[in-house]
Amino acid sequence: QPFPEMPEQTSVAVLQDVWRSTRDGCRVVLAESEKRDAANSKGGVSDLNRIVEAHPRPGVVRRFPLGATLLQLCGHGVHHRAQAVNMLRRLTGTGPDLDYMYHVRVPA
């Protein structure tokens, strides 16, 4: 389903409810996919290769393998966290230390 248009004045509580609903829908889709993958595993066919469709806006359809979509979800979250850290650095001159490799190399 396309993401719903949300008014700029949408409260954090409403956004949290929408996020939970989206998260729960993703869990259902993934659970169904896991069942299909288990059923198909005898033939060596992975549901991760199944093509899924996204409809980001009316009249626009994007098709991706499910596995690529799941991988993109992980990377997309990292991208948004990096954007948030960059905004904090621009506003305050500092930001939280979220870089794991930097954290490992530099003692506290």
C-alpha positions as CSV (number, residue, x, y, z in Angstrom):
1,Q,0.0,0.0,0.0
2,P,1.2,3.6,-0.6
3,F,2.3,5.4,2.5
4,P,-0.5,7.7,3.7
5,E,-0.2,11.4,3.3
6,M,0.2,12.9,6.8
7,P,-0.6,16.6,7.6
8,E,2.4,18.6,8.9
9,Q,0.6,19.0,12.2
10,T,0.4,15.3,12.8
11,S,1.2,14.5,16.5
12,V,4.0,12.3,17.5
13,A,1.5,9.9,19.1
14,V,-0.3,9.5,15.8
15,L,3.0,9.0,13.9
16,Q,3.9,6.3,16.4
17,D,0.6,4.5,15.8
18,V,1.1,4.7,12.1
19,W,4.7,3.4,12.5
20,R,3.5,0.5,14.7
21,S,0.8,-0.4,12.1
22,T,3.4,-0.4,9.3
23,R,5.8,-2.4,11.4
24,D,3.1,-5.0,12.2
25,G,2.2,-5.2,8.5
26,C,5.8,-5.9,7.6
27,R,6.0,-8.6,10.2
28,V,3.0,-10.3,8.7
29,V,4.4,-10.1,5.2
30,L,7.8,-11.5,6.4
31,A,6.1,-14.3,8.3
32,E,4.1,-15.4,5.3
33,S,7.3,-15.2,3.2
34,E,9.1,-17.4,5.6
35,K,6.4,-20.0,5.4
36,R,6.5,-20.0,1.6
37,D,10.3,-20.2,1.7
38,A,10.2,-23.2,4.0
39,A,7.6,-24.9,1.7
40,N,9.8,-24.2,-1.3
41,S,13.1,-25.0,0.2
42,K,12.9,-28.6,-1.0
43,G,13.2,-27.4,-4.5
44,G,16.0,-25.0,-3.7
45,V,13.7,-22.0,-4.5
46,S,14.1,-19.0,-2.2
47,D,11.3,-16.6,-1.6
48,L,13.9,-13.9,-1.4
49,N,14.0,-14.0,-5.2
50,R,10.2,-13.4,-5.3
51,I,9.3,-10.1,-7.0
52,V,7.4,-7.6,-4.8
53,E,5.7,-4.5,-6.0
54,A,5.8,-1.0,-4.4
55,H,3.3,1.7,-5.3
56,P,5.0,4.9,-3.9
57,R,2.4,7.2,-5.5
58,P,-0.5,6.8,-7.8
59,G,0.5,5.6,-11.3
60,V,4.1,4.6,-10.2
61,V,5.0,0.9,-9.7
62,R,8.4,-0.3,-8.6
63,R,9.3,-4.0,-8.7
64,F,12.1,-5.6,-6.6
65,P,13.3,-9.0,-5.4
66,L,12.1,-9.4,-1.8
67,G,15.7,-10.0,-0.6
68,A,16.9,-6.7,-2.1
69,T,14.0,-5.0,-0.5
70,L,14.9,-6.4,3.0
71,L,18.6,-5.4,2.5
72,Q,17.5,-1.9,1.5
73,L,15.5,-1.6,4.7
74,C,18.6,-2.1,6.8
75,G,20.7,0.4,4.8
76,H,17.9,3.0,4.7
77,G,17.7,3.2,8.5
78,V,21.5,3.8,8.6
79,H,21.2,6.5,6.1
80,H,18.5,8.4,8.1
81,R,20.5,8.1,11.3
82,A,23.5,9.6,9.5
83,Q,21.3,12.4,8.3
84,A,20.1,13.1,11.9
85,V,23.7,13.1,13.2
86,N,24.7,15.5,10.5
87,M,21.9,17.9,11.3
88,L,22.8,17.8,15.0
89,R,26.5,18.5,14.1
90,R,25.4,21.5,12.0
91,L,23.2,22.9,14.7
92,T,25.4,22.3,17.7
93,G,28.9,21.7,16.3
94,T,28.9,18.2,17.9
95,G,26.9,15.0,17.5
96,P,26.5,11.6,19.2
97,D,29.4,9.2,18.5
98,L,27.6,6.6,16.4
99,D,30.5,5.4,14.4
100,Y,31.3,1.9,15.7
101,M,34.8,1.7,14.1
102,Y,35.8,5.1,15.6
103,H,34.4,3.9,19.0
104,V,36.5,0.7,18.8
105,R,39.7,2.5,17.8
106,V,39.5,5.5,20.2
107,P,39.6,4.6,24.0
108,A,36.9,6.3,26.1
